[in-house]
Amino acid sequence: MVLIQKLFVPVPVESEPVVSEPVEINSPVVSNEIDEGLNWVIDAGFRLENSSNSRIMRYEDGVVHLGHEYRAQELKDEPGRGSYVAISEDGLNFGERTKFQGDDYLGDGILLLDGTYRRYREDMVNGWVVSQSSTDGGVTWADDPGYRYDLNENDAGWMGVRAFWVNDDGGVGFIYNTNQIFGPNGEEIHSVRLAYSEPGDDGMNFELIDDNPIEDYVTSDVLQEMAADPHFVKLEDGRIRLIVMRQDHRRETPPLEANGSIVTYISEDGFDFQYEGEVVSWDDFEEWDVISLNDPKIMELDDGRFRVYVAAWIPDEDIPDDVRDTMVDGRIAGYRWIIVSITTEL
């Protein structure tokens, strides 16, 4: 499988030539089996240290370009202009980080049926989703007029992690985080919403069509669970495999209590999603004392396997115990983010 993104002209970051530990592919730490015989195995070691918010920018001939936040003080919604990209020939061992230049952090977005590329970003001033388009394969980009989606109508002008895909008929799906769903006691529950641009509209005008496309999960016997950080991979047969992070609100928020698992859903048409199974949970890790799992990104490898990159929040061994869990510079001290991976067996 090839994910086409335009090439970057990166700026090297000095003093950190190696950012991942050598690993043996698919070290069998733990495995979870879900539908269709997918057997997920935690890869040993970490992919990137002091990093979070991974984003698969490019995958071609086995080489992965992984965007990410580096030494961010808090987990952000996605890598931004000041973020970095690291490159790996096997998807496991990454070399030096390089900074994004210009708007390269936006990637090349989606490829429409007419050959146009369209990419989206959040206009946080107006509470809109806006877009740019390219007709020369991502070499040059132009701002599209107006806005694609008004977040003020249903989401108080805000969205979290988001993802876009093109259905076989040319319709464009847009799934994103919201915090405008509330539990039985009025508590805020992060979940996902699905908007849609009809075939022929080329992703220019989105309407909310489902304010809880995975409601079988959110509104079942675990009312206070949350689902966030949606991402997907489109399978060769046209189906959508959706991946999200979920947390149980019956447990305390990290770091007071460990929380977080990664699960997948499958959709035949990009509209109806059925629960598929759990990929990994915080308590599956033996190598790391994982406190939280966030922001999964899923991809299909050239050999047919699937890989998920996810940010894991772990204790920082260099921080004294008497400092851990105290507030330092406006954040909780004593923890750090690493990016780990989970891969299916052949």
N, C-alpha and C positions, 0 to 999 in steps of 0.2 A: 504494500500500500504506500502511496506517495501523498503526502500533504504538501501542497504547493504554497509556498510563501516566498516573498521576494528576499534576495540575499541581503545580509546586513553588512555595513561597513563599521565594524565595532571599534571601540576605544579600549585598549587593554587596561586592566586594573593591576597596579603593581603590588608586589609583595605577597601574592597568594597564588603561586603557580599550580598548586594541586588543591582541589576542593572536594574530592570524594575519596573514599577508601577503596582499595582494590577488593573485589568480591568474586566469589564463585557464583556463576549464574544459577539462580533458583536454589539457593541453599535452603534445604527443607526445614525451616524453623517452625512453621505452622502452615496448615492448608485448610481452606474452606471450600467445599464443593457446592456449586449452585446448579441451576438448570442448564441443560445442554452439555453436561459433563465438564463444565469449566472448573478446574481445580486450581484455586489461587494459592500461591506460595509466597511468603515474605522473602524478599531478597536480603541477603546479609549486608550489614553496614549501612551507610547513608549515601545518598547521591550528592547532596549539597549540604554544607554545614552553615549554621547561622542564616538560614534561608527559609523562605515561605512563598506561598502564592505562585506555585509553578504554573507555567503555561507552555504548551507544546507549540512552538513557533514554526518548526519545520521538521519534516521527517522524510529523508530520501536516501536510498541506497544504504539503509541501516544506520545513518547518522542522525542523531537527535539534537536539535537546537531547543534548549529549555529556558524560557524566560522565567524570571523569579525576582522577588524582593530580597535584598541582601541587608542584613542587620537592621531590619525595620523594627521600630519600637513596639509596633502592634501589628496584628494581622490585618492587612488591607484587603479590599475587594478583589484586586487584580494587580499585576505588575504595571507600573506607570512609566512616565517619561524618564524618571531618574533610576529606573531599574536596570537589571542586567540580564545577559544571556550567557549560558555555558553550553559547550558542545561536547558530545560523546559519540564515539564510533560504535559503541555497543549498547548505549542507553543506560549504562550502569556506572561507568568510570568517566567522570567529567573533568575536563581541563580547566584552564584559567577562565575567570569571568571577564566579560567585556560589557561595556555600557551600550545601551541602545542609543542610536543617534536619531534626532528629529522625532518623527512620528512612527518610526519602525516598531515601537512597542505596541502599536495598534494591529500589527500583522496585516495580512491580506484579506481577512474577513471571509466572506462566502463567494463562491463562484456561481453566478446565475446562469440560466439555460442559454442566454444569448451571448455568453462569454464575458460579460461585465463582472468585475469584482466590486463588492460593496462591503464596507466595514463600518462598524457602529461604535459610538462612544456616548457617555453620559454628559449632558450639559447640566452641570450641577447648579449653575446660577438660575436657570429657568425651570429646572426639573423636567427636562426633555431628553429623549433619545434622538440623537442626530447622526448623520452619516456622511461618508465620502465615497466616491466611486472612481474606478479606474477602467479604462478601455484598452490599455496597452500592457496588460499583464502585471500591473502593480508597479510600473516604473514611475508613473506620475498619478497624482490624486487630485480630485476637485471636490470641494464641499458641495453637497446636495442642498438645494434650497429648503427652508422650512424645517420641520421636525418630523420624525417617523412615529413617535409615540409620546403621549403626554403622561408623565408619571404623577402629575398632580391630581388626576382624576380618581385614581384608586390607591396610590401608594405614597401619599404625602410628599411627592416630589423626590423620592429616593428609591434606588434599587441597589441590590448587592451584586453578587456574581451573576453573570448572564452568559447565554450561549445561543447561537443562531444556526439553523440548518436549512437546507433546500430540499423539499420533498420532490419526488419524481415528476410531479405535475407542474413544478415551478413555484408552488406555494412556499412561503418561508415561515418556519417556526421560530419563535423567540421565547425562551424560557428564562426566568430570572427569580432571584430572591425577593421576598417581601417580608416585612415585619408588621403587616397590617392584619394579621389573623390573631384572634385572641381566644384563650382557653376559657373553661367554664367559670374560673374565678377572676377573669379579666386580665390574666397574665399574657404577655406578648409571646407569640409563637412564630418563629421564623419558618417559613415554608416557601414553596415555589408557585409561580403563576405562569400561565401559558398564553401568549398573544400570537396572532397569526396575520400574515399578509397573503391575500388571495392570489391564485395563479394569474399571471398577467400584470400584477402590480409591481413585481420585481423588488419586493421588500421595502417599498416606499411608505406604506400606510398600514400600521398594525392596529388591530383591535383585540382587546382582552376577550378570550373565548372560554377560559377555564381558570377560576381563581384558586383551584386546588387540584391539579391533574393527578396527584398521587394521594387523593383523599382516603383511599382504602387503608393507607398507612397512618395518616395524620388523625383521622377521625374514628379509628377503630377502638380497640381496647386500650390504646396507649394515647389517650387524648392529649397528654401534655408532652408528647415527643415533639421535636422540631426537625425539620429537614431543610438543608441549605446547600449552597455551593454547587449548583447543577452543572454538569458537563455531559458530553455524549460522544459516542462514536457511531457513525452510520455504517451498517453492515452491507456486505455485497448484495444481499437480497432486498435492500431498501429499508429494512427495519432499523429502528433507533434504539440503541442501548444507552439508557440514561443512568448516570451515577450521581449520588448525592451523599453528603455527610448528614448524619442524624445524631441528635443528643436526646437523652431522656431527662425531661424536666423534673422527674421524681428524684433525680440525683442532683447534688449541688453543682454549681458551675465551676469548671476548672479555674484555679488549681485547688479549690476546697475539696473537690472530689473528682477523680478521673472520670471521663465521659467521652463518648464519641465512637461511632462506627461508620463504616462505608458500605453502602448497599447499592444495588442496581435494580432498574426496571427495564422492561422491554416493551416496545410499541411496534405494531404492524404498520400503522399509518401516520405516526407522529402526533396523534391526538389522544388515544387511549393507552395508558401505561399500566402494565401489570407488574406487581412485585416479582422480582426474579430471585434475589437472595443476598446474603451478606458476603462481602469481599473480605473484610477484616474489621476487627474491633480493637479498642485500646488494650484490652487484656490479653490479646493474642501474642503480643510482643514479649520476647524473652531477653533480647539483646538490649532493649531500652525500657526505662521506666516511663512509659508513655502516659501523659496526663490528658492529652486531647489530640484528636485527629481532625484536620480541616482541609478544605479546598482540594478535593481529589480531581485529577485529570486522567482521562482514559484514552488509550490509543491502541490500534491494532498493528502488530509487528508484521514484517514481510513474510515470516514463516507461519502466520496464522494465529500466533499467540496474542494475548491481550496483556497490556501493562498499565498499571495505575501508579501515578506519582501523587504523593500526598504529604502535606506538612504535618509533622509530629512535634508536639510541645513536650519537652523533657526537662528535668532538673538540670541546672548548670552546676557541674561539679566544682567549678572554681569559685562559687559563691558560698560564703560561710553560712551555716545553718541559722545563725542568729540574724542574718540579713534577709534570708529567704522569706518570701511572702510579705515583705514590707514594701511600702510605696517609695520608689526612687525615681525622680524626674517624671512623676506622673504615671508610672507603670509599676506593675508587680515585679519585684526583683527575684532573681534566683532561678530563672528558667530561660530556655533558648529554643529556637525553632530549627529543625533539620528537615530535609526532604528525603523521604524513604520511598521505596517502591515495592509493589506486589505484582507478580507475573503469573499467568496461567501456564500449566504444564502442557506439553504437546500431547 
